[in-house]
Amino acid sequence: MHEHHSRNLSVNQDLDISLLRTFVAIVDTGGLTSAGKKVGRTQPAITHQIKRLEGIVGRTLFGENRRQLVLTPDGEVLLEFARTMLRLNDEARGRFSMPGIAGHVTLGTPDLYAAYLLPDVLNNFARTHPNVEIHLRCTRSVYLSAALEREEIDIALMTNQPEFRRGELIRYEPVVWAASQSEAQERHRPLPLALMPQGSVYRQIAIDALNTANIPWTMRSICDSLAGLQAAVLAGVAVSVFPLCTITPNIRALNKSDGLPELAPIEMVLHRKEQGISEAAEQLARYIARELNNIPPPGET
């Protein structure tokens, strides 16, 4: 299809949301078949939709090799527009599909998730559900579990721990070693550590990895909050372990080339209080689960 000819054909055509959804699904799942499962269409239908979209925009969106789909520069540009348009479309549908939902919801979560994962999620939810008031309670996961039992919070986004009752798994978050940009504490032996108190999954992941790798360590700082750990790391006192979502430009994320073992990811889970929650709380729980989900569908890796 010649670009000039396509552009003349498409000059007055609006972009179709369903075509954009298919386009984004292909990029996110990495293939036509997996995208078809996500949007409920066959592979030939997916191929036809992409040809239609290319006709509308007058540009080629993917390279010639259909087995290893690679976006063209024009495809990369359209992808950013498509994600924004889909988000606005979904927000608008959500706003008018359930306009009557109201009430207050108490959401519990550790401070690191509240600061790094939830701001955009909660802001977008507030726009689509303006009559729902969210009370945020930030504390460690071990305390959130007790608060759920006492019915002090409605839902909790927390780090899964072996002794907790099983929640709804919504995300695997990578865990990385974190160090100062200016100090090379990772080279010291025993390795100086700044970690959360006993009972923290992050603490246990770090210690287990070091013990398995036979790397000696010493505890330099114990902090009950991410801010305290960041201060210890930035001061060059010790290295720590952070979820990847909290790594900022002034912190170095270390890996095996720095002489430290790989770390297992944590499971981020969503809990509802056992006595049941309101419709407003259920809508917030589902919204958080959908927005933070990074778990592939069954059968995909």
Backbone torsions as a table, in degrees:
resi	resn	phi	psi	omega
1	MET	NA	122.6	-178.1
2	HIS	-75.9	137.4	-174.6
3	GLU	-61.0	-44.4	-176.5
4	HIS	-63.4	-43.0	179.5
5	HIS	-63.1	-43.6	-179.2
6	SER	-62.8	-39.8	-176.3
7	ARG	-65.2	-36.7	178.2
8	ASN	-66.2	-36.8	-179.4
9	LEU	-68.3	-32.5	-167.4
10	SER	-101.4	3.5	-169.7
11	VAL	-59.3	-31.4	-177.7
12	ASN	-108.0	9.6	-177.6
13	GLN	-91.8	134.7	176.1
14	ASP	-81.1	151.3	175.6
15	LEU	-69.7	137.1	-178.1
16	ASP	-93.8	123.5	-178.2
17	ILE	-58.2	-39.7	-178.4
18	SER	-65.3	-34.8	176.9
19	LEU	-69.2	-40.7	177.8
20	LEU	-64.3	-37.1	179.0
21	ARG	-64.5	-40.9	176.7
22	THR	-64.3	-43.7	179.2
23	PHE	-57.6	-48.0	179.6
24	VAL	-66.0	-38.0	179.4
25	ALA	-62.5	-39.1	178.0
26	ILE	-62.3	-45.7	-179.5
27	VAL	-63.8	-44.6	-174.8
28	ASP	-71.9	-33.2	-177.4
29	THR	-97.2	-16.7	174.4
30	GLY	85.1	11.5	179.3
31	GLY	-171.0	162.6	-178.1
32	LEU	-70.9	-42.2	-178.0
33	THR	-66.1	-47.5	-179.6
34	SER	-65.7	-34.3	176.8
35	ALA	-66.8	-37.5	178.6
36	GLY	-61.6	-39.5	177.5
37	LYS	-63.9	-38.0	-176.2
38	LYS	-68.7	-39.1	-176.5
39	VAL	-103.1	1.7	175.3
40	GLY	75.3	39.1	179.2
41	ARG	-134.9	159.1	178.1
42	THR	-78.2	164.2	-179.9
43	GLN	-61.4	-43.7	177.0
44	PRO	-59.5	-37.1	179.1
45	ALA	-66.4	-37.9	178.1
46	ILE	-63.5	-45.7	178.7
47	THR	-59.3	-42.3	179.1
48	HIS	-63.8	-40.8	-179.9
49	GLN	-63.6	-40.2	-180.0
50	ILE	-67.6	-38.3	176.2
51	LYS	-62.3	-39.9	177.2
52	ARG	-62.8	-43.9	-179.4
53	LEU	-64.6	-41.8	177.7
54	GLU	-63.1	-35.0	176.5
55	GLY	-66.3	-39.2	-178.9
56	ILE	-68.5	-44.4	-177.4
57	VAL	-84.9	-15.3	178.8
58	GLY	71.8	28.4	-178.5
59	ARG	-141.8	153.8	172.2
60	THR	-84.2	129.0	-173.8
61	LEU	-98.1	-30.4	179.7
62	PHE	-123.5	154.8	176.3
63	GLY	-67.3	175.3	-174.5
64	GLU	-67.5	-33.0	-176.3
65	ASN	-76.6	104.7	-177.2
66	ARG	-80.0	-10.7	177.2
67	ARG	-83.2	-30.9	175.1
68	GLN	-122.4	85.0	-173.0
69	LEU	-68.1	123.0	178.0
70	VAL	-127.1	130.5	179.3
71	LEU	-69.3	139.7	169.7
72	THR	-76.6	168.3	174.8
73	PRO	-55.0	-38.9	177.0
74	ASP	-66.5	-36.0	177.2
75	GLY	-63.9	-39.6	177.8
76	GLU	-61.6	-41.6	179.5
77	VAL	-64.3	-46.7	-178.5
78	LEU	-64.3	-33.9	-178.5
79	LEU	-57.9	-42.8	179.8
80	GLU	-65.1	-42.9	175.8
81	PHE	-61.9	-43.9	-176.0
82	ALA	-61.7	-44.7	-179.7
83	ARG	-61.5	-42.7	179.6
84	THR	-64.8	-44.0	-178.9
85	MET	-66.0	-39.5	178.6
86	LEU	-66.4	-41.1	179.3
87	ARG	-61.8	-46.2	179.7
88	LEU	-65.0	-39.8	178.3
89	ASN	-61.5	-45.5	-178.4
90	ASP	-68.6	-36.2	177.1
91	GLU	-64.8	-42.7	179.9
92	ALA	-63.7	-43.5	178.4
93	ARG	-62.7	-42.6	179.4
94	GLY	-63.6	-38.0	-177.5
95	ARG	-64.3	-38.2	-174.9
96	PHE	-98.9	-11.5	178.6
97	SER	-78.8	-27.4	-179.2
98	MET	-138.0	58.9	-174.4
99	PRO	-69.3	-17.2	-174.0
100	GLY	-89.4	-3.2	-177.0
101	ILE	-69.7	128.0	-179.0
102	ALA	-146.8	165.7	176.9
103	GLY	132.2	-178.3	177.8
104	HIS	-117.0	146.1	-177.9
105	VAL	-128.5	132.6	174.4
106	THR	-100.6	115.4	-178.6
107	LEU	-107.8	124.4	177.1
108	GLY	-104.0	139.8	179.1
109	THR	-163.7	151.0	174.3
110	PRO	-62.8	155.0	-176.1
111	ASP	-61.3	-32.4	-177.2
112	LEU	-68.1	-34.1	176.9
113	TYR	-74.4	-38.1	179.1
114	ALA	-61.2	-37.8	-175.5
115	ALA	-82.7	-33.5	-169.9
116	TYR	-112.6	-25.3	-177.2
117	LEU	-109.1	-30.2	-168.6
118	LEU	-95.0	-20.5	-174.6
119	PRO	-53.2	-51.2	-179.5
120	ASP	-66.6	-38.8	-179.4
121	VAL	-61.4	-48.9	-178.0
122	LEU	-69.3	-35.0	178.0
123	ASN	-64.1	-45.0	179.7
124	ASN	-66.7	-39.1	178.1
125	PHE	-63.5	-40.3	-179.3
126	ALA	-63.2	-34.2	179.2
127	ARG	-68.5	-37.4	-177.8
128	THR	-87.1	-18.0	179.7
129	HIS	-132.0	69.5	-173.0
130	PRO	-65.8	-17.0	-178.1
131	ASN	-97.0	8.2	176.7
132	VAL	-103.2	122.3	179.5
133	GLU	-98.6	124.3	-177.2
134	ILE	-105.0	122.8	173.3
135	HIS	-100.1	121.5	-176.3
136	LEU	-100.6	127.7	177.7
137	ARG	-119.7	114.2	-175.4
138	CYS	-104.2	118.8	176.2
139	THR	-162.8	171.3	-178.0
140	ARG	-65.4	154.1	-175.9
141	SER	-56.9	-37.2	-178.1
142	VAL	-62.9	-33.2	178.1
143	TYR	-80.1	-30.1	178.6
144	LEU	-65.1	-36.9	179.1
145	SER	-59.9	-42.8	178.7
146	ALA	-67.7	-37.6	179.6
147	ALA	-65.3	-34.8	175.8
148	LEU	-63.7	-42.9	-179.8
149	GLU	-62.3	-33.6	-179.4
150	ARG	-87.9	3.4	179.7
151	GLU	61.6	28.4	178.1
152	GLU	-81.9	-20.0	176.3
153	ILE	-131.3	154.9	-178.5
154	ASP	-87.7	-47.1	-179.8
155	ILE	-136.9	155.1	180.0
156	ALA	-138.1	130.7	171.2
157	LEU	-101.1	115.8	-169.1
158	MET	-147.8	168.5	176.1
159	THR	-82.0	128.7	-178.3
160	ASN	-69.2	138.2	177.2
161	GLN	-129.1	147.5	-173.9
162	PRO	-54.6	-35.4	-174.8
163	GLU	-83.9	-6.9	179.9
164	PHE	-78.7	152.9	168.2
165	ARG	-66.3	149.0	-171.8
166	ARG	-68.4	125.5	176.4
167	GLY	-97.8	-171.9	177.5
168	GLU	-84.5	112.8	-179.9
169	LEU	-70.9	121.4	-178.2
170	ILE	-121.4	-14.2	-175.0
171	ARG	-162.3	140.4	166.2
172	TYR	-101.7	119.4	-179.7
173	GLU	-106.8	121.7	177.6
174	PRO	-61.0	146.9	177.5
175	VAL	-117.4	133.9	-176.6
176	VAL	-130.9	155.6	170.9
177	TRP	-72.8	141.6	-177.6
178	ALA	-126.0	135.6	-178.9
179	ALA	-142.4	166.2	176.8
180	SER	-67.7	152.0	175.3
181	GLN	-71.4	-25.7	-172.1
182	SER	-103.3	-18.7	-177.3
183	GLU	-114.9	143.3	-178.6
184	ALA	-106.5	56.8	-178.1
185	GLN	-64.1	-22.0	-178.3
186	GLU	-65.5	-15.9	-180.0
187	ARG	-86.2	-14.0	-176.9
188	HIS	-76.7	146.2	174.2
189	ARG	-134.2	126.5	0.6
190	PRO	-66.2	152.3	-177.3
191	LEU	-70.8	122.4	179.1
192	PRO	-76.5	128.6	-174.6
193	LEU	-118.0	146.1	166.8
194	ALA	-122.6	115.2	-174.5
195	LEU	-138.2	168.0	175.2
196	MET	-75.1	168.0	-177.7
197	PRO	-66.3	171.7	176.6
198	GLN	-51.9	138.3	-178.7
199	GLY	104.1	-13.0	178.9
200	SER	-79.8	131.5	177.0
201	VAL	-64.0	-39.9	179.5
202	TYR	-61.0	-43.4	178.0
203	ARG	-59.0	-47.3	-176.3
204	GLN	-66.6	-38.0	177.8
205	ILE	-59.4	-44.3	-178.6
206	ALA	-64.9	-49.2	-176.5
207	ILE	-65.9	-41.4	178.5
208	ASP	-61.4	-42.8	-178.8
209	ALA	-64.7	-42.0	-180.0
210	LEU	-67.3	-42.9	180.0
211	ASN	-64.9	-39.9	178.5
212	THR	-63.8	-36.5	-179.0
213	ALA	-86.5	2.2	-179.4
214	ASN	57.2	40.8	176.8
215	ILE	-102.0	119.2	179.7
216	PRO	-68.6	146.4	-178.2
217	TRP	-143.0	161.1	175.9
218	THR	-139.8	142.8	-178.3
219	MET	-87.1	115.8	179.9
220	ARG	-96.2	-30.9	-175.4
221	SER	-151.7	134.6	174.5
222	ILE	-118.1	119.4	-175.8
223	CYS	-126.4	142.8	-178.0
224	ASP	-91.0	1.5	-178.1
225	SER	-142.2	158.3	177.3
226	LEU	-62.4	-37.7	-179.1
227	ALA	-59.2	-41.1	178.1
228	GLY	-64.8	-41.6	178.0
229	LEU	-65.0	-42.3	178.3
230	GLN	-60.3	-40.4	179.5
231	ALA	-62.3	-43.3	179.6
232	ALA	-64.2	-40.2	-179.9
233	VAL	-68.7	-48.0	-177.7
234	LEU	-64.9	-29.8	178.2
235	ALA	-76.2	-6.5	-179.5
236	GLY	75.6	19.4	-178.4
237	VAL	-77.9	-35.9	-172.6
238	ALA	-162.3	172.5	169.5
239	VAL	-102.9	160.0	179.9
240	SER	-140.7	-177.1	173.2
241	VAL	-121.0	129.0	-178.8
242	PHE	-126.3	150.0	167.6
243	PRO	-65.2	145.5	-174.6
244	LEU	-56.6	-33.2	-176.7
245	CYS	-63.9	-15.9	-176.8
246	THR	-99.0	-1.3	-177.6
247	ILE	-72.7	122.0	179.9
248	THR	-110.0	166.5	-175.4
249	PRO	-58.8	-23.8	-178.4
250	ASN	-87.6	7.0	178.7
251	ILE	-123.6	136.5	176.5
252	ARG	-90.0	129.1	171.9
253	ALA	-90.9	120.9	-176.2
254	LEU	-93.8	161.2	176.9
255	ASN	-144.7	-165.0	-174.7
256	LYS	-60.6	-30.8	-179.8
257	SER	-67.0	-17.3	177.2
258	ASP	-90.7	5.2	175.9
259	GLY	87.3	12.8	-179.5
260	LEU	-114.8	148.5	-176.8
261	PRO	-72.9	155.9	175.1
262	GLU	-66.9	150.8	-177.8
263	LEU	-112.6	142.0	177.6
264	ALA	-70.6	146.7	175.6
265	PRO	-72.1	159.9	174.1
266	ILE	-95.9	157.0	174.0
267	GLU	-96.7	123.2	175.9
268	MET	-96.5	125.1	-174.9
269	VAL	-124.6	157.3	178.6
270	LEU	-115.3	128.1	178.5
271	HIS	-117.2	140.7	170.2
272	ARG	-110.1	147.1	178.3
273	LYS	-63.6	142.4	-171.1
274	GLU	-64.7	-24.8	-176.6
275	GLN	-77.1	-3.4	-179.9
276	GLY	102.7	153.4	-177.6
277	ILE	-128.7	162.5	-178.7
278	SER	-72.2	167.7	177.7
279	GLU	-62.3	-37.5	179.1
280	ALA	-63.0	-43.6	179.3
281	ALA	-66.6	-38.2	179.0
282	GLU	-64.8	-40.6	178.2
283	GLN	-63.6	-40.4	178.0
284	LEU	-65.7	-42.9	179.5
285	ALA	-59.8	-45.6	-179.9
286	ARG	-65.6	-37.6	-178.9
287	TYR	-65.8	-45.7	178.9
288	ILE	-61.2	-45.1	-179.5
289	ALA	-60.3	-41.9	-179.1
290	ARG	-68.7	-42.4	-175.3
291	GLU	-73.4	-32.7	-176.7
292	LEU	-95.1	-7.1	-174.9
293	ASN	-60.6	127.7	171.4
294	ASN	-131.5	25.7	-177.6
295	ILE	-97.7	123.7	-178.9
296	PRO	-65.8	153.8	177.5
297	PRO	-61.3	160.5	179.0
298	PRO	-53.8	136.7	178.4
299	GLY	89.2	-8.0	178.6
300	GLU	-113.3	153.3	179.3
301	THR	-122.8	NA	NA
